[in-house]
């Protein structure tokens, strides 16, 4: 009986958190041109991090904010892994005129501009047009949200591959090595790009490392067995994100309770590097390789794609 009451109490707690989530309608304007969902049981979640510092900034319509982070996360039908594909914010893609318009109705531009032009609805439409992958859910988080979630976990450990000085105030120095960072420090670190030879691709890499560290910390025994810390993390997360109308925190918690950092695989959308087009520097997609990746995602064959396209790590001593 006590176990039942405890279970009911936990269900009510998570359900209350679910009700506290900020929501937006990201799908109502999409037309019949939307790609069909091809495999039951899979989930494709578009994660968008904006460069807004305003927790009340609009995410469902045009605004001054652009997407600083765009990640398409694929959960296979087995629900035992997650494949996360980062899209460089300068990726040059067709941007439809509006969320309900045909894919070729607008003009080409940097993918992060879609969020500024039409909020999450146009971001969803643009990514679906580019990938032909059916998106099931969306999740938006601003910079302030990143800080709150990180601090709620007590910070994260991140690898600094070279000593650099931040280009943002207070111009802190990040020393080479594994560093424990609080929310402010981690946010500053993942925004750095100009000090690295590969520029914005370094930022993409650091974003991926940050998300993995965040997942590892959230799933750690120290968080899960500490009610106060777990409560702080869950409340910070619900306060920081905006999701679509059908997103269910209860369902997500049940379906993905076994996911850990080691179950995540990160990739970057295949590209040919940067080029100057119409006077601006953009990232040009590798059409053939990108097509193969997103076809694998639609068909729930990411494991096979990864095995064929990802080099194995070097052996010890080699």
N, C-alpha and C positions, 0 to 999 in steps of 0.2 A: 504493500500500500504506500509506504514511504517513497519507494522507487517510482511509483506511478505519479504521486504528487510532485516529486522532484522533476520527473519528465514533463508533466503538465506545466510546471513553473518555468522550466527552461524553454518550452515551446512558446509560452506567453511572452517571455522576455525577448526571444528572437523575433517573434511576430510584432511586438511593439517597436523593435528596432527597424523592422521592415516598413512599418507605417511611418517612421520618422524620416525615411529617405526622401530627398528631393527628387521629383520626377518631371519628365518632359515627354512630349509626344514626338518621337523622332521618326515615326514611320507613316503617319496618316496621309501625307502628301505623295508618297511613292506611287508610281503608276504601275500598270501591268507589265512594264518592261523590267521589273525587278526580277533578278534571277531566282529560280525556284529552289527550294530546299531539296536536295537530292538524297540525303541519307538521314533516316530517322535516328534520333538519339545523340546526334552531334550538336555542338553549340559553337557558334561563331560570334565573338563579342568584340565590338569596336571600342577600344580604349583611347580616349582623347584627353590630353593634358593641355590646358590653355595657358597662355602667358599672362593671364589676368591676376591682379593682386586683390580684386574685389570679390568677396564671397557671394555677393548678390548680382554679379554680372550675368547677362542673358546668355543662355546656351541654345535656345531654340529659335533664334532669329539673328539677323545681321547685327554685327557689333564691331567695335574697334579691336577686339581681341582675335588673335590667330592661334592656331593649334601648334604648340611647341613639341608635343609628343603625339604620335599616331601609331598605334599598335593594333594589329588584327590578331586576336587570340582564338585559336582553334582547339576545341575540346573534342577528342574522338568519341565515338559511340561507346567505347570501353570505359571512358571516364577515368582512366588511370594516368593520363599525361596531359600536358598542355603545350601547344606549339605557338610561340609568339613571334609574329613577323613585324618588325619595325619598318615603317615607311619614312624615309628621310623627309623632313618638312619641305625641302626644296624640290622634291620629286615632281617632274614636269608631266602633268596629266591633263586630259580633257575635263573641264569643270562645267557641268550642265548649267543652263541659265537659271534654273530653280529646281527645288527638290522634286517637283512633279513633272519636270520636262525630260525630253529625250536626252540620251547620253551625249549626242553630238549637237545639242542646241546652243551651247555656249562657246567658250574658247579655251585654249590650253593655258595653263598657269601652274604655279606652285601649289601642291596639294593642300598646304596649310591655309591657303587663301579661301578654300571652300568653307571653312568654319567661320571666317570673318564675313564672307558674303551671305551666308544663309544658316549659320548655326549648325547644330547637330543634324537636322534633316538634310541639309545640302552636303554635309560631310559624309553621311551615310550613303547618299545617292552617288556621290563622286567616287567613294571607295568601291561601291558595288559595280559602278560602270567600269572602273579600272581593272578590277579583279574578277568580275563575274561570280563572286562568292556571295551567297545569301547571308546577310547579317541578321542574327536573332536578337541581340541585345546591344545596348550602348551604355557606356559608363564614362562620365566626364569628371575631371578633377582639376582644380586650379592649383597654383603654386602654394597658396596658403594651406590647402588641404594636404599636400605632400608633407609640409612641416608638422602639422598636427598629428598625422598618422605616425610619422617617424618618432616624434617625441613621446607619443603614447606607448611606444614599444621600448622606450629607453635608449633610442638611437640604434644605429647599425654600423657594422664594420665594412669598410670599403677599401679596395686596393687603389692606391695612388701610384700610377706607373712612372711618373716623373714629377719632380718638384716644380710647381708653378705658382704664380701669384694671380689671384682672382682679378678679373677686370671689373668686378662690381664692388661697391662699398660693402664692408669696411676694408676691402683689398687684402683679405687674409691670404696667408701662404699655406699651400698644401704640400707637405713634405712627403717624399717618396716612401712607400711602405704601406702596410695595412693600418688604416686609421679608423678609430671609433668616432663617428660623427653624429651630432644631434640634428634636428630638423633643419635649422638654418644652414649649418655647414654642408649637409648632404645636398640640399637644394642648390646651394651655390656651386658645389662640385659638379653636379650633373648638368649645369648650365654652361660650363666652360667649353670652349671649342677653338678659339683663335690661337691658343698657345700650342696646339697640337698639329703635327704635319698633315694629318688627315681631317682636320677641321671638324665639320659637323658630324662626320662619321664617328669621331671620338666621342662626341656627345651621345650619339645613339648607343654606342657600346657601354658608356657609363650609365645610361638610363636602364639598360638591360641588367647590368650588374646590380644596380640599386634595387630594381624590382625583385630580383632573385634573393638579395639579402633581406629585403622586407618580408618576403614570403617565408624564408627560413626562420626569421625572428618571430613572426606571427605564429608559426606552427611549432615553435620550440616548447619544450616541457615547461620552461620557466614562465612562459606566457599563459599556456593552457591551464596550468595548475595554480595560477595566482589570480583569484577572482577579481581583485582590484585592478590589476594590470590588464586582464582580459576585457573587463568592462570598459576601461579607458580606451583601449584599442578599438573595440567595436563601436563605441559611441563616436570616437574621432573619425572613424571610417564613414559612418552614416552621415555625420555632419559635413564631411568633405566632398562627398560624391553626389552627382546627379545621374539618375538612371532612367530607362524607359518605363512606360506604364506597366508592362507585364513582368518586369524583373522581380524575382522573388528571392530575398535573402535566405528564407527558410529552405527553399528548394536548392539553392546554391550550396548552402552549408551541408545539406544531406548528400548531395550528389558528389561533391568534391572534397569531402572531409579527409580523404587519404592523400590529397595532393601535397607535396613538399617541394622544396627548391630543387631537389635532384630529379623531380619529375617534369621540370620545365626545360624546354629547348627553345633557344632564341635564335632568330635569323634576321637578316635584313633583306628587304625586297631587292631582288637582283637588279643591278644597274651597271652602267658603263662609266660611271664617274661624272664629274661636273663639266659642263660646257656653257658657253655664253650664247644665249638665244635672245634676240630682240633687246640686246643691251643689258641683260641680267643673267647672273650665274644661276644655273639650274642643274638638277641631277637628272640624267637621262636614263630611263628604264631600259634594261636589257629585255626586249620584248619576248624573245624566244624562251629564255630561262624563267622569266616572270610568269609566262603563260603556263609552263610546266608546273611551277610551284602552286599556282592558284587552282589549276585543274586538280592537282593532288589533294588540295584542301577541300575542294567541293566534293570529291569522291571519297573523302575520309581515308586517303592513302598517304598521309604525311609521314608515317613511319617508313614506308618504302622510299619516298622521295628523300627523306633525310639520310637514309642508309646509302643511297646512291650519290648524294651530293655533298655530304659533310665528311671532311677528312678526319680520320680517327686521331686521337691525341697521341703524341710521341711516346714511345715506351721509355720506362725509367732507364736512365743511363745512356740513352741514344742522343 
